[in-house]
C-alpha cells in the first residue's frame, strides 16, 4: 500500500513549505504595491512585436503553442484530470493518495481564490491579452493549480518507480510542465511574472502542507 511519506520525505516537505511561503510573503508585500512594475512592464512588452503588440516575438507557431500549454493549467483540464486520477486511486484502493489529491485540489482552489480577492491586483492592461482572463492577477491561479496538482501527480507516479533515474525523470518532467504553464501566462499577457512565481509558491506550499498532514495521520494510525 502506498503512503505519502514514501513519495515525499517530511524533511523535504518542511523545506519546500518554508521556502515557498517565504518567497510568497516577500512577493505579497512587494509585487502588488508596484515594486517591480517598471521591470515587469518592460519584460512583458519585450515579448511582443514592436509594431503590433497583439503579436508575439518569435516563430508563427509560438502563440498556438502557449495557448495550448496554458489550457493544461485551466480548470476544465485539471478537473477532468483530477477526476480520472481519483477514479484510478479508488480502483486501486490508494486511500492515502486519494486524500492527498482531494485536499490539494480543493484547498488550492479556495486559497488562491481568497488571495486573489484579498490583493485585488489588476492584470496587465497595457497590452492585448491573447487568451480570455477575468479574475484578479495575484497570484496566478493556473500556476498555483499546476504546481499543486501536477507535482502531486508526479510524486505519486515516482513513488511507484523502482529506478532512481526514472523517479528523477518523472519529477523533472512535472517541474518542466509546471514551469511551461506558468510561463505561458506571461507570454499571453494575462499575468505579471511575479503573479506566476507567487502562484507556484502557493501551489507548492499547500501541496507540501497536505503531504505533511497525511504523513502525521498515517504515523498516528
C-alpha positions in Angstrom: 0.0 0.0 0.0 1.3 3.4 -0.9 1.9 6.0 1.8 2.6 9.7 1.2 5.7 9.7 3.2 7.2 7.2 0.9 6.9 9.7 -2.0 8.0 12.8 -0.2 10.1 12.9 2.9 8.7 15.0 5.8 12.1 16.9 6.0 11.9 17.9 2.3 8.2 18.8 2.6 9.0 21.1 5.5 11.8 22.6 3.5 9.6 23.2 0.4 6.9 24.6 2.6 9.2 27.1 4.3 10.9 28.3 1.1 7.7 28.6 -0.8 6.0 30.6 2.0 9.0 32.8 2.4 9.1 33.7 -1.2 5.4 34.3 -1.4 5.4 36.5 1.7 8.1 38.7 0.1 6.2 38.9 -3.1 2.9 39.6 -1.4 4.4 42.7 0.2 6.4 44.0 -2.8 4.6 42.9 -6.1 1.0 44.2 -5.6 2.4 47.6 -4.5 4.2 48.0 -7.8 7.8 47.5 -6.6 8.6 45.6 -9.8 6.1 47.3 -12.1 8.6 49.0 -14.4 10.7 46.0 -14.9 7.8 43.7 -15.4 6.2 46.1 -17.9 9.4 46.2 -19.9 9.7 42.4 -19.8 6.1 41.8 -21.0 6.5 44.4 -23.8 9.8 42.7 -24.9 7.8 39.6 -25.7 5.6 41.4 -28.2 6.2 42.7 -31.7 7.2 46.4 -31.6 4.9 47.4 -34.4 1.9 45.3 -33.3 1.7 44.3 -29.6 -1.0 41.8 -30.4 1.7 39.6 -32.0 4.4 37.7 -30.1 8.0 38.0 -30.9 9.1 34.6 -32.3 8.0 32.0 -34.8 4.5 31.8 -36.0 3.6 28.7 -34.0 4.5 30.2 -30.7 1.1 31.7 -30.0 -0.6 28.3 -30.8 1.9 26.5 -28.5 1.5 28.8 -25.4 -2.3 28.9 -25.8 -2.4 25.1 -25.7 0.1 24.8 -22.9 -1.9 27.3 -20.8 -5.0 25.1 -21.2 -3.3 22.4 -19.2 -3.5 24.6 -16.1 -7.1 25.6 -16.6 -10.0 24.3 -14.6 -11.6 22.2 -17.4 -8.4 20.1 -18.0 -7.5 19.9 -14.3 -11.0 18.9 -13.3 -11.1 16.0 -15.8 -7.5 15.0 -14.9 -8.3 15.0 -11.2 -11.5 13.0 -11.6 -9.7 10.4 -13.7 -6.9 10.2 -11.3 -9.3 9.9 -8.3 -11.0 7.1 -10.1 -7.8 5.2 -10.6 -6.9 5.7 -6.9 -10.3 4.4 -5.8 -10.0 1.3 -8.0 -6.5 0.5 -6.6 -7.7 1.4 -3.0 -5.0 4.0 -2.6 -6.9 6.0 0.1 -3.9 7.9 1.4 -3.1 9.4 -2.1 -6.8 10.0 -2.7 -7.0 12.1 0.5 -3.9 14.0 -0.6 -5.2 14.7 -4.1 -8.7 15.8 -3.0 -7.2 18.0 -0.2 -4.7 19.5 -2.7 -7.3 20.3 -5.4 -10.0 21.7 -3.1 -7.7 23.6 -0.8 -5.6 25.2 -3.5 -8.7 26.4 -5.3 -10.2 28.0 -2.2 -6.9 29.5 -1.1 -6.0 31.0 -4.4 -9.5 32.5 -4.8 -9.3 34.1 -1.4 -5.8 35.5 -2.1 -6.9 37.0 -5.5 -9.8 38.8 -3.8 -7.6 40.0 -0.9 -4.8 41.5 -3.1 -7.1 42.6 -5.9 -4.2 43.2 -8.3 -5.3 44.2 -11.8 -4.0 42.2 -14.7 -1.6 43.9 -17.2 -3.7 46.4 -19.1 -1.0 48.0 -21.3 -1.0 45.2 -24.0 -3.6 42.9 -25.6 -4.5 39.7 -23.7 -4.0 36.7 -26.0 -6.4 34.5 -24.0 -9.5 35.2 -22.0 -8.9 36.2 -18.4 -11.3 37.8 -15.9 -10.3 37.3 -12.3 -7.6 39.2 -10.3 -4.0 38.8 -11.2 -2.1 38.0 -8.0 -1.4 35.1 -7.6 -1.8 33.2 -10.8 -4.4 30.5 -10.5 -3.1 28.5 -13.4 0.4 28.5 -11.9 -0.9 27.6 -8.4 -3.1 24.7 -9.7 -0.4 23.3 -11.9 2.2 23.4 -9.1 -0.2 21.7 -6.6 -1.8 19.1 -8.8 0.9 18.1 -11.3 3.6 17.9 -8.6 1.4 15.7 -6.5 0.8 13.5 -9.5 4.5 13.4 -10.3 5.2 12.3 -6.7 2.6 9.6 -6.8 4.0 8.2 -10.1 7.6 8.5 -8.9 6.7 6.5 -5.8 5.8 3.5 -8.0 9.0 3.5 -9.9 12.0 1.4 -8.8 14.8 3.0 -10.7 16.2 6.3 -9.3 16.7 7.7 -12.8 13.0 7.0 -13.7 11.9 8.8 -10.5 14.1 11.8 -11.2 12.8 12.0 -14.8 9.2 11.9 -13.6 9.6 14.6 -11.1 11.7 16.6 -13.5 9.0 16.3 -16.2 6.4 17.5 -13.7 8.5 20.5 -12.9 9.0 21.3 -16.6 5.3 21.2 -17.2 4.6 23.4 -14.2 7.2 25.9 -15.5 5.7 25.9 -19.0 2.2 26.6 -17.8 3.3 29.5 -15.7 5.5 30.9 -18.5 2.6 30.7 -20.9 0.5 33.0 -18.7 3.2 35.7 -19.1 3.6 35.2 -22.8 -0.2 35.6 -23.2 -0.1 38.9 -21.3 -2.6 37.9 -18.6 -0.1 37.8 -15.7 3.0 39.6 -14.5 6.0 37.3 -13.8 5.6 37.9 -10.0 2.0 36.6 -10.2 3.3 33.4 -11.7 6.1 33.0 -9.1 3.6 33.6 -6.3 1.2 31.0 -7.8 4.0 28.4 -7.9 4.8 29.1 -4.3 1.2 28.9 -3.1 0.7 25.6 -5.0 3.9 24.1 -3.8 3.4 25.3 -0.2 -0.2 23.9 0.0 0.8 20.6 -1.5 3.6 20.3 1.0 1.3 21.1 3.9 -1.2 18.4 2.7 1.6 15.8 2.4 2.8 16.6 6.0 -0.8 16.3 7.3 -1.2 12.9 5.6 2.2 11.8 7.0 1.1 12.7 10.5 -2.3 10.9 10.1 -0.5 7.7 8.8 2.1 7.9 11.6 -0.6 8.0 14.3 -3.0 5.5 12.7 
